[in-house]
Amino acid sequence: MSANSQLTVAIHILSWMALVERNRPGPVTSERIALSVNTNPVVIRRALGLLQKAGLVQSQRGANAGWVLAKRPTAITLLDIYNAVETGPLFAMHHSTPNQTCPVGRGIQPTLKDVYGGLERSLRRDLAKTTVAQVLAETVD
């Protein structure tokens, strides 16, 4: 099982955009962002689409086309980004119902739902404490 890197890529994108905005405000292209992330611009465009739906970035068309932050970096939390890019729960249950005549099969899902729910709440609480501005400050300052 491999880990999902969508959240990491999205945080990288927004942190990079915040850095660029600091030095030279204006739209940036997915190609420029892709150079920092070291990935294909298509991957960046997909992530930007999700971030746009969440109201975190805006696209600009025309001669100076590209992407800009829709909010200040101090107003974008990692939870905002997580909510934009992660579609499912942190952990999933079995794909099929376990054997209900087995004591473990009968009781495992309710037990794990409680454990996983607590982890999800803790993750969300921690992500809400950190902003893109803080990530950028710890990364480059």
FIDOVO-172019 format. One record per residue: residue in three letters; residue number from 1; chain; x, y, z of N, C-alpha, C, CB in turn. Coordinates in steps of 0.02 Angstrom, whole numbers, padded with zeros to 5 digits. Glycine has a CB too. Layout:
BEGIN
r k c n_X n_Y n_Z ca_X ca_Y ca_Z c_X c_Y c_Z cb_X cb_Y cb_Z
ALA NUM A X Y Z X Y Z X Y Z X Y Z .
...
This chain:
BEGIN
r k c n_X n_Y n_Z ca_X ca_Y ca_Z c_X c_Y c_Z cb_X cb_Y cb_Z
MET 1 A 00042 -00059 00000 00000 00000 00000 00044 00062 00000 -00048 00000 00061 .
SER 2 A 00034 00106 -00047 00074 00167 -00050 00034 00225 -00021 00096 00183 -00122 .
ALA 3 A 00070 00273 00006 00038 00332 00036 00017 00380 -00019 00086 00366 00086 .
ASN 4 A -00035 00417 -00005 -00061 00468 -00051 -00023 00533 -00039 -00138 00477 -00041 .
SER 5 A 00004 00562 -00092 00043 00624 -00085 00005 00687 -00106 00106 00618 -00126 .
GLN 6 A -00061 00681 -00119 -00099 00740 -00141 -00095 00798 -00093 -00171 00721 -00152 .
LEU 7 A -00101 00784 -00028 -00098 00838 00021 -00030 00872 00020 -00114 00811 00091 .
THR 8 A 00023 00833 00017 00090 00860 00016 00101 00903 -00046 00142 00804 00018 .
VAL 9 A 00079 00880 -00103 00087 00918 -00166 00046 00983 -00161 00063 00876 -00227 .
ALA 10 A -00014 00980 -00135 -00056 01040 -00130 -00026 01091 -00082 -00127 01021 -00107 .
ILE 11 A 00002 01068 -00026 00035 01114 00020 00096 01145 -00013 00056 01077 00086 .
HIS 12 A 00134 01105 -00050 00193 01130 -00086 00171 01185 -00136 00229 01073 -00124 .
ILE 13 A 00119 01171 -00174 00094 01220 -00224 00077 01286 -00190 00032 01192 -00260 .
LEU 14 A 00037 01284 -00138 00015 01346 -00106 00072 01382 -00071 -00041 01331 -00056 .
SER 15 A 00118 01345 -00042 00176 01377 -00010 00220 01411 -00062 00217 01324 00029 .
TRP 16 A 00230 01378 -00118 00270 01408 -00172 00236 01470 -00199 00282 01357 -00229 .
MET 17 A 00170 01466 -00209 00133 01524 -00234 00138 01582 -00185 00059 01505 -00247 .
ALA 18 A 00136 01567 -00120 00142 01619 -00069 00211 01652 -00072 00129 01591 00001 .
LEU 19 A 00262 01613 -00084 00330 01640 -00089 00336 01685 -00150 00381 01583 -00094 .
VAL 20 A 00311 01663 -00206 00314 01702 -00268 00274 01767 -00259 00286 01662 -00328 .
GLU 21 A 00216 01762 -00227 00174 01821 -00216 00210 01873 -00173 00108 01800 -00183 .
ARG 22 A 00249 01850 -00126 00288 01895 -00083 00336 01937 -00124 00328 01854 -00031 .
ASN 23 A 00369 01906 -00172 00422 01939 -00211 00397 01974 -00273 00473 01889 -00231 .
ARG 24 A 00347 01944 -00307 00322 01973 -00368 00250 01951 -00378 00366 01953 -00429 .
PRO 25 A 00203 01990 -00351 00132 01970 -00357 00110 01964 -00430 00088 02021 -00321 .
GLY 26 A 00066 01917 -00441 00039 01906 -00508 00029 01832 -00520 00085 01936 -00561 .
PRO 27 A -00005 01816 -00572 -00020 01746 -00587 00043 01705 -00602 -00069 01742 -00645 .
VAL 28 A 00039 01642 -00585 00093 01594 -00601 00062 01537 -00641 00129 01568 -00537 .
THR 29 A 00101 01507 -00684 00076 01453 -00726 00088 01386 -00692 00110 01454 -00796 .
SER 30 A 00050 01337 -00713 00059 01269 -00686 00128 01242 -00706 00004 01222 -00712 .
GLU 31 A 00154 01264 -00761 00221 01243 -00783 00274 01267 -00734 00236 01269 -00854 .
ARG 32 A 00268 01330 -00711 00317 01357 -00663 00311 01321 -00596 00306 01432 -00653 .
ILE 33 A 00250 01308 -00575 00240 01273 -00511 00269 01202 -00517 00164 01270 -00493 .
ALA 34 A 00258 01170 -00574 00282 01102 -00584 00357 01096 -00578 00260 01077 -00652 .
LEU 35 A 00393 01149 -00595 00466 01149 -00588 00487 01142 -00515 00497 01213 -00618 .
SER 36 A 00451 01176 -00470 00467 01172 -00399 00448 01104 -00370 00430 01227 -00361 .
VAL 37 A 00390 01078 -00390 00366 01014 -00364 00403 00956 -00397 00290 01007 -00375 .
ASN 38 A 00433 00970 -00455 00468 00920 -00495 00420 00865 -00518 00526 00889 -00455 .
THR 39 A 00366 00887 -00549 00316 00841 -00576 00288 00869 -00640 00260 00828 -00524 .
ASN 40 A 00244 00832 -00671 00212 00852 -00733 00161 00908 -00719 00179 00792 -00766 .
PRO 41 A 00157 00958 -00762 00108 01012 -00753 00035 00987 -00750 00114 01062 -00810 .
VAL 42 A 00022 00929 -00780 -00046 00901 -00777 -00064 00884 -00705 -00051 00838 -00822 .
VAL 43 A -00016 00858 -00667 -00027 00843 -00596 -00043 00907 -00558 00035 00808 -00565 .
ILE 44 A -00008 00959 -00575 -00018 01024 -00542 -00087 01052 -00560 00038 01075 -00563 .
ARG 45 A -00105 01047 -00624 -00171 01073 -00645 -00228 01036 -00610 -00179 01067 -00721 .
ARG 46 A -00221 00971 -00602 -00272 00932 -00566 -00279 00957 -00494 -00255 00857 -00567 .
ALA 47 A -00223 00966 -00462 -00224 00990 -00392 -00252 01061 -00389 -00153 00989 -00362 .
LEU 48 A -00232 01104 -00435 -00258 01173 -00437 -00334 01174 -00447 -00223 01213 -00491 .
GLY 49 A -00359 01127 -00487 -00431 01122 -00497 -00468 01108 -00432 -00448 01068 -00548 .
LEU 50 A -00441 01062 -00392 -00471 01047 -00326 -00465 01106 -00279 -00437 00985 -00295 .
LEU 51 A -00408 01139 -00280 -00397 01198 -00237 -00442 01256 -00258 -00324 01219 -00239 .
GLN 52 A -00455 01261 -00323 -00500 01314 -00347 -00572 01300 -00324 -00498 01318 -00425 .
LYS 53 A -00594 01238 -00328 -00662 01220 -00305 -00670 01237 -00231 -00676 01146 -00316 .
ALA 54 A -00616 01232 -00193 -00619 01247 -00121 -00610 01322 -00107 -00565 01208 -00085 .
GLY 55 A -00600 01362 -00159 -00593 01434 -00150 -00525 01456 -00124 -00645 01458 -00102 .
LEU 56 A -00474 01415 -00135 -00407 01431 -00110 -00363 01465 -00163 -00373 01369 -00085 .
VAL 57 A -00378 01452 -00227 -00342 01484 -00282 -00394 01507 -00334 -00290 01436 -00315 .
GLN 58 A -00372 01552 -00378 -00414 01575 -00433 -00372 01573 -00497 -00441 01648 -00420 .
SER 59 A -00405 01558 -00552 -00370 01561 -00616 -00385 01628 -00649 -00391 01501 -00662 .
GLN 60 A -00335 01653 -00685 -00343 01714 -00722 -00330 01699 -00795 -00296 01771 -00696 .
ARG 61 A -00372 01724 -00838 -00365 01713 -00909 -00337 01776 -00942 -00433 01693 -00941 .
GLY 62 A -00318 01769 -01004 -00295 01827 -01042 -00220 01829 -01050 -00318 01890 -01009 .
ALA 63 A -00195 01889 -01064 -00123 01897 -01078 -00079 01877 -01019 -00109 01969 -01097 .
ASN 64 A -00102 01890 -00959 -00064 01873 -00899 -00097 01814 -00863 -00059 01935 -00851 .
ALA 65 A -00110 01761 -00900 -00147 01703 -00874 -00106 01665 -00823 -00167 01657 -00931 .
GLY 66 A -00141 01633 -00778 -00109 01591 -00728 -00153 01585 -00666 -00041 01619 -00709 .
TRP 67 A -00120 01569 -00611 -00155 01555 -00548 -00131 01603 -00494 -00145 01482 -00527 .
VAL 68 A -00178 01624 -00452 -00161 01666 -00394 -00196 01637 -00332 -00182 01740 -00406 .
LEU 69 A -00169 01654 -00274 -00201 01634 -00212 -00266 01674 -00205 -00154 01647 -00151 .
ALA 70 A -00319 01641 -00182 -00383 01674 -00172 -00389 01702 -00101 -00440 01625 -00186 .
LYS 71 A -00344 01680 -00057 -00343 01703 00012 -00270 01717 00031 -00375 01651 00060 .
ARG 72 A -00263 01755 00084 -00195 01767 00111 -00167 01701 00138 -00197 01821 00166 .
PRO 73 A -00103 01690 00134 -00072 01629 00161 -00086 01619 00235 00002 01630 00148 .
THR 74 A -00096 01673 00271 -00111 01668 00343 -00183 01644 00355 -00101 01736 00377 .
ALA 75 A -00225 01646 00303 -00295 01626 00310 -00308 01556 00281 -00339 01676 00275 .
ILE 76 A -00257 01523 00255 -00266 01456 00227 -00233 01406 00275 -00234 01451 00156 .
THR 77 A -00275 01363 00305 -00247 01313 00350 -00235 01248 00312 -00296 01300 00410 .
LEU 78 A -00194 01206 00342 -00182 01140 00312 -00247 01099 00311 -00127 01102 00350 .
LEU 79 A -00293 01113 00358 -00358 01080 00356 -00397 01101 00295 -00398 01095 00421 .
ASP 80 A -00394 01164 00276 -00428 01188 00215 -00402 01148 00155 -00417 01264 00205 .
ILE 81 A -00337 01139 00153 -00306 01103 00097 -00325 01029 00098 -00229 01111 00098 .
TYR 82 A -00323 01000 00157 -00342 00930 00166 -00413 00919 00141 -00336 00908 00240 .
ASN 83 A -00459 00963 00162 -00529 00957 00141 -00537 00965 00066 -00571 01010 00177 .
ALA 84 A -00492 01003 00034 -00496 01014 -00038 -00473 00953 -00078 -00454 01074 -00058 .
VAL 85 A -00422 00918 -00053 -00392 00865 -00094 -00407 00794 -00072 -00319 00874 -00095 .
GLU 86 A -00425 00784 -00010 -00439 00716 00014 -00514 00704 00012 -00411 00706 00086 .
THR 87 A -00534 00651 -00022 -00605 00639 -00033 -00635 00587 00014 -00617 00618 -00103 .
GLY 88 A -00595 00544 00040 -00622 00490 00081 -00597 00494 00153 -00603 00423 00053 .
PRO 89 A -00618 00446 00193 -00595 00444 00262 -00520 00427 00265 -00635 00393 00303 .
LEU 90 A -00491 00441 00322 -00420 00428 00332 -00406 00352 00327 -00397 00454 00402 .
PHE 91 A -00448 00312 00357 -00443 00239 00354 -00510 00210 00334 -00420 00210 00423 .
ALA 92 A -00509 00156 00297 -00571 00125 00274 -00582 00058 00310 -00568 00113 00198 .
MET 93 A -00645 00038 00311 -00663 -00027 00338 -00652 -00080 00285 -00737 -00026 00363 .
HIS 94 A -00666 -00142 00303 -00662 -00197 00257 -00704 -00182 00195 -00685 -00263 00290 .
HIS 95 A -00685 -00210 00139 -00725 -00201 00078 -00788 -00244 00080 -00684 -00217 00016 .
SER 96 A -00785 -00299 00116 -00844 -00340 00126 -00855 -00350 00201 -00837 -00410 00089 .
THR 97 A -00916 -00363 00219 -00933 -00371 00290 -00898 -00432 00318 -01010 -00377 00299 .
PRO 98 A -00862 -00424 00375 -00830 -00482 00406 -00881 -00533 00430 -00786 -00459 00465 .
ASN 99 A -00858 -00592 00442 -00901 -00647 00466 -00932 -00628 00533 -00860 -00713 00473 .
GLN 100 A -00998 -00620 00534 -01033 -00598 00594 -01041 -00654 00646 -01101 -00572 00574 .
THR 101 A -01027 -00716 00629 -01029 -00770 00678 -00963 -00776 00716 -01046 -00837 00644 .
CYS 102 A -00912 -00742 00692 -00846 -00741 00726 -00846 -00682 00776 -00787 -00733 00673 .
PRO 103 A -00823 -00693 00837 -00823 -00638 00886 -00781 -00578 00864 -00798 -00663 00953 .
VAL 104 A -00724 -00590 00831 -00684 -00534 00806 -00718 -00502 00746 -00612 -00558 00786 .
GLY 105 A -00743 -00543 00700 -00778 -00517 00641 -00838 -00474 00659 -00800 -00574 00597 .
ARG 106 A -00873 -00494 00712 -00933 -00458 00734 -00915 -00392 00768 -00973 -00502 00782 .
GLY 107 A -00860 -00389 00803 -00845 -00330 00843 -00791 -00284 00817 -00826 -00351 00909 .
ILE 108 A -00755 -00305 00765 -00697 -00266 00742 -00716 -00198 00713 -00659 -00305 00691 .
GLN 109 A -00769 -00197 00672 -00785 -00133 00639 -00809 -00079 00687 -00839 -00144 00587 .
PRO 110 A -00854 -00093 00734 -00873 -00040 00782 -00813 -00015 00822 -00927 -00066 00830 .
THR 111 A -00769 -00061 00842 -00710 -00041 00880 -00665 00004 00838 -00671 -00103 00905 .
LEU 112 A -00650 -00018 00777 -00606 00022 00735 -00637 00088 00714 -00587 -00018 00673 .
LYS 113 A -00703 00090 00705 -00736 00154 00689 -00723 00205 00743 -00812 00144 00679 .
ASP 114 A -00725 00184 00807 -00710 00229 00862 -00638 00252 00860 -00726 00195 00929 .
VAL 115 A -00592 00205 00850 -00521 00222 00848 -00506 00268 00789 -00478 00158 00842 .
TYR 116 A -00531 00250 00730 -00518 00290 00671 -00551 00359 00676 -00544 00254 00609 .
GLY 117 A -00610 00361 00706 -00643 00426 00715 -00601 00472 00759 -00712 00416 00746 .
GLY 118 A -00572 00445 00812 -00529 00485 00855 -00467 00510 00819 -00509 00444 00916 .
LEU 119 A -00438 00466 00778 -00379 00487 00739 -00397 00542 00690 -00349 00427 00702 .
GLU 120 A -00454 00535 00657 -00476 00586 00609 -00488 00653 00644 -00542 00562 00574 .
ARG 121 A -00520 00651 00702 -00532 00714 00739 -00466 00746 00759 -00576 00701 00801 .
SER 122 A -00419 00706 00782 -00354 00731 00803 -00316 00760 00744 -00312 00675 00835 .
LEU 123 A -00317 00725 00687 -00284 00750 00627 -00313 00818 00607 -00292 00700 00569 .
ARG 124 A -00379 00823 00604 -00411 00885 00584 -00394 00942 00632 -00488 00875 00580 .
ARG 125 A -00394 00927 00696 -00378 00978 00746 -00306 01003 00736 -00386 00949 00818 .
ASP 126 A -00260 00957 00723 -00190 00977 00713 -00180 01014 00648 -00145 00915 00715 .
LEU 127 A -00212 00992 00594 -00206 01027 00530 -00234 01098 00533 -00241 00987 00475 .
ALA 128 A -00286 01107 00573 -00317 01173 00579 -00271 01224 00614 -00382 01168 00617 .
LYS 129 A -00221 01200 00650 -00176 01243 00687 -00120 01274 00645 -00145 01205 00744 .
THR 130 A -00110 01248 00584 -00053 01270 00543 -00078 01302 00479 -00006 01211 00528 .
THR 131 A -00049 01359 00461 -00066 01394 00400 -00012 01386 00348 -00078 01468 00414 .
VAL 132 A -00028 01403 00286 00021 01403 00232 00077 01452 00248 -00012 01422 00164 .
ALA 133 A 00060 01508 00278 00111 01557 00296 00161 01527 00346 00079 01621 00327 .
GLN 134 A 00137 01487 00393 00182 01455 00441 00226 01403 00407 00141 01423 00497 .
VAL 135 A 00197 01364 00362 00237 01314 00326 00291 01349 00286 00192 01272 00279 .
LEU 136 A 00273 01403 00252 00323 01440 00212 00377 01468 00257 00288 01497 00172 .
ALA 137 A 00358 01496 00314 00408 01525 00359 00456 01472 00384 00373 01559 00418 .
GLU 138 A 00431 01414 00401 00475 01360 00425 00517 01330 00369 00434 01305 00458 .
THR 139 A 00492 01335 00308 00527 01305 00251 00584 01348 00226 00478 01293 00194 .
VAL 140 A 00573 01414 00219 00623 01456 00186 00654 01510 00230 00591 01490 00128 .
ASP 141 A 00624 01526 00285 00651 01580 00327 00702 01555 00377 00595 01616 00364 .
